[in-house]
Amino acid sequence: MRRKSTLAVGTLIGALAAGLLIGAPSSAAPATTKPPAAAPATFTHPGVLVGTAQLDLARSKVKSGAQPWKGAFDAMMASKYASLSRTPKPRAVVECGSYSDPDHGCTDEREDALAAYTLSLAWYVTRDTRYADKAIQVMDAWSATIEDHTNSNAPLQTGWAGSSWPRAAEIIRYTYNGWPMDRVDRFAGMLRNVYLPKVINGSRSNGNWELSMMEAAVGISVFLEDKPSYDKAVATFRARVPAYIYLKSDGDLPKTAPGSGLNTRDKIIKYWQGQTTFVDGLTQETCRDFTHTGYGLSAVSHIAETSRLQGQDLYPEVADRLRHALGFQATYELGAAPPSWLCGGSVKRGLGPVTEVGYNALHNRLHYDMPHTRQLTEGRRPSGSNNLFVGWETLTHAENPS
């Protein structure tokens, strides 16, 4: 049973409100009109990162052998996450220290969650029920076992795994009839009682933490149809994005997130990794490394994509920040030598497979010129998984207008 997405009107209204009609130039001013704060009156399912129309397009492209979708699908199916012999490894308590040290179930949980999502995509494209049943087996194993996340990285770990679980659950719950309702309810209880409380109040740590936590909170809220949590997560997201990605219109210094305590120039500069020159698209973690920056930008894209599927399009609001950030990081990821004023003249590359969703939305739907992001995105297809919370976005989002 599926609920079809009916988003064209809401998306057009959002685009009109922000002045981002087809043909909008890359120099367009930042959007000032914000979308409604309220959660949708009725949630759309499946509607976490991918919706029915997107899934149908990906399936049709794979079935016709079209590229890059067929190659992306083949790569996904060859991965360990699509294996029908996978044995889930649930734990009652997942303990994750800094950089997953100790790693007591951290990798197992993230990879099982990614496997559930991968298997759900495999089911949708192939209609082979073995993949749906395996996804259910993985989700059921964890929902019957997990009770808590502990140690210093617990909020981030919960955010990463909690981003993948609802993507898988949305697809299986609303496109397959073989998941018993009592198990669906148990899985919902897991998300409500184990995951949501760890992420919904956000984090005052690095921006990628809070953005990943809000991605999980938004996705979980959609699956649970929890309007207050959805509203709270979106509000946190809307405050964090301007504090994570700089625009020159912000002034001499970057914006700060509410409650951050960053109330002096010195504190802000230290938080921005010692960077003192600020330009469009610089992020709070650019001078840390591109890998963590990629986590943040991916979460921004994912939340905006889910909001669009739910009829509350946040892309117009974050478009200028996101397109500049993707383009700025892509420039140096492609090999350009950083100037001396940027991170002391040295950057740590490794952006990861995180550009497809944002590039598709901003370039293909809203028609911004993004040459460096395009070169990076198309040159690295098919995008795979970062083994944390990103997977198979060439398959699901490349050239996808839906």
ZIVEN-V452512 format. One record per backbone hydrogen bond with DSSP energy under -0.5 kcal/mol. CO is the residue of the C=O (numbers start at 1). NH is the residue of the N-H. Records with the same first field share a line. If there is no record, write none. Layout:
CO->NH ; NH
This chain:
2->4
7->11
8->12
9->13
10->14
11->15
12->16
13->17
14->18
15->19 ; 20
16->19
21->24
25->28
32->34
45->3
46->52
47->49
48->50
50->48
51->55
52->56
53->57
54->58
55->59
56->60
57->61
58->62
59->63
60->64
61->65 ; 66
62->65
66->70
68->72
69->73
70->74
71->75
72->76
73->77
74->78
75->79
76->79
79->82
80->83
83->86
86->88
92->147 ; 148
93->95
94->96 ; 150
95->104
96->153
97->100
98->101
102->97 ; 104
103->105
104->95
105->109
106->110
107->111
108->112
109->113
110->114
111->115
112->116
113->117
114->118
115->119
116->120
117->121
118->122
119->123
120->124
121->125
122->126
123->127
127->129
128->131 ; 132
129->133
130->134
131->135
132->136
133->137
134->138
135->139
136->140
137->141
138->142
139->143
140->144
142->145 ; 146
148->94
150->96
151->154
153->157
154->158
155->159
156->160
157->161
158->162
159->163
160->163 ; 164
161->165
162->166
163->167
164->168
165->169
166->170
167->171
168->172
169->173
170->174
171->175
172->175 ; 176
178->180
180->183 ; 184
181->185
182->186
183->187
184->188
185->189
186->190
187->191
188->192
189->193
190->194 ; 195
191->196
195->198 ; 199
196->199 ; 200
199->202
206->209 ; 210
207->211
208->212
209->213
210->214
211->215
212->216
213->217
214->218
215->219
216->220
217->221
218->222
219->223
220->224
221->225 ; 226
222->225
225->227
226->230
227->231
228->232
229->233
230->234
231->235
232->236
233->237
234->238
235->239
236->240
237->241
238->242
240->243 ; 244
241->244 ; 245
242->255
244->284
246->281
247->250
248->251
257->260
261->263
264->268
265->269
266->270
267->271
268->272
269->274
270->273
272->275
276->278
279->282
282->246
283->286
285->288 ; 289
289->293
290->294
291->295
292->296
293->297
294->298
295->299
296->300
297->301
298->302
299->303
300->304
301->305
302->306
303->307
304->308 ; 314
305->309
306->310
307->312
308->311
311->313
312->314
314->318
315->319
316->31
318->322
319->323
320->324
321->325
322->326
323->327
324->328
325->329
326->330
327->331
328->332
329->333
330->334
331->336
332->335
339->342 ; 345
341->343
342->345 ; 346
343->346
347->349
348->290
352->354
355->359
356->360
357->361
358->362
359->363 ; 364
360->364 ; 365
361->366
362->368
363->367
368->370
370->374
371->375
372->376
373->377
374->378
375->379
376->380
377->380
378->381
383->394
384->392 ; 393
390->386 ; 387
392->396
393->397 ; 398
394->398
397->400
399->401
